[in-house]
Amino acid sequence: MLTSEGGIAPDPVDMSDEYFDDVRVRVRAFLILCSSELEEFIETQCLEYLARWARDDDKAMQHHCLHALTIHFRRNIGNLLEGQGYFVDFYASPAQVKKMRPGGGKMKQTDVDDVPILNRKTLIGRVSNWYRDDVVGASHGISDKDLCRLLEPLGFSKALVREECSSLVAALRSLAAGRGEAAHRSTTAGKYPYQSLPSPIYQQMSVGDAWERWIAVRDSLSELRDLLDRSLTMVID
């Protein structure tokens, strides 16, 4: 895909079937690998944001994120309260929590998970783990919908994401379409054991097309970083 100077090889004037046959494997590999790296990068940004608000001293910002996460995981919290005997007291200090352990006595370091009171600190730890396991762990895509699924539990509405990250949303939608085509089309179309027909020429991607889709995403990732950074200094409507 690269020229001898290290740049992306330009598409030929004649976009023939022979050209697409020649570059198909490399284009597919490029799109799939880029998508994998991008997915990891976006998930890492969300997890870093989660860690930053969890330890932030800005109570207004912390309240906003905690409120959003508790709404998203309300069923988990309900199961916790009902099944494990927890009850809610957001204002209980760690010292008060230790004093109210069932059966009395002081808490041991190994008894942290047995705290019966769901105070603010305990709740932050719980929703953070749920977000990591149930949201990030279940994310397996790079489309704009996947981005919204990662950000909504943190308090970012779909409308806000699409407004503040409009270029990124469009670029992700385009790259995801290319990645889907690359991942689900056989490189040996028409050969055993794949008996499918090759894609029509207008659906096949050239080197230039694949590269432009990736560059559009790369150049618009700053929108996501700006959105996350701004939210740490203001409460999002």
Helices and strands as residue ranges (DSSP letters): H 17-54, H 59-72, H 74-84, E 87-88, H 94-99, G 109-114, E 117-118, H 120-130, I 131-136, H 144-151, G 152-154, H 158-164, H 166-184, G 201-203, H 207-231
